[in-house]
Amino acid sequence: MDPHSTQNNRVTSLDIHKDGMFILSGHRDGSVALWDLQEYKLLKHIPDLHQTDVTHVKIYLITKNNAVIHAVSCEDQGGVRLL
């Protein structure tokens, strides 16, 4: 996964998982990215998830080995997506 895919895209929302190991970022282009803070790498990038700026992101659950990720994101026009 190329971490440069989000490099020139302004971050509009962040959430740090309660264990401090992951960050979920929402971006101006409507994309969402999950980052591993221990490995300093991009785990998942979902382009075009929203039509407009992502205004809020929240991580609820990440299981061992990142097998299951539960998160939510919203856009400035009211759209909500479950991840």
N, C-alpha and C positions, 0 to 999 in steps of 0.2 A: 504494500500500500504506500503510495507516494504522499509523504507529509506536505509536499509543496502544492498539493491539490487544494489546500485551504489557505495557503500562505498569503495570497493577495486578496483575500476575502475577509472583510471586517467582521469581527466577533461581536454579536449583539446580545448574547446571553451565555451564562456559565453556571454549571452546578458541579460541585465536588461531592463524590460519593462519601457516605459516612465513614468508611474505612480509610479515606484519604488516598486511595490507590488509583482512582479514576476521575477524569473530568469529562463532562459532556458539554460540548460547545454548540451554540446555535449561531448561524451566520446570516449576513445581509442578503445573500442570494437564495435563502430558503433551505440551505443544506444544514445537516447536523453531523457532528463528528464526535467519536468516543476516543479518548486518549488514555494510555497507560502511563501513570506517573512514575512507576518503578522502572520501567524499561525505556521511558522517554520516547514512546512511539505512538503513532496513529493506529488504532485497532480497527476502526470502522468509519467510513465516510459515506453518508447517504445524500447524494446530490438531488436537488430539485424536490425535496420532501414537501416543501411549502411553496406557495405562489409568491409570497412576499417575505419581508424580514421576519426572522424567528425572534420573538420577544421574550419567551420563557422556555427553559428546559429544566427537567427534574429527573434524576436517577432514583429509582425506588429499590431495585434489586439487581445484583450481579452475582451469579452463582460461580462456584469453582470452575476454573478453566474458561471463564467467560462463556459457558455453554448457553446460559439464559440471561438475557438483559431485559429488564423492564424499565421503561422510561417514557416520558411524555414530553411533547414540545407543542408550542402554540405560535401562531403568526399574528401580525398586527391587524389582520382583517378578521380574526376570530377563529380561524381554522385550528383544529387540534389533531395531533397524530400520536398514536401509541406506538412505541418502538419495541 
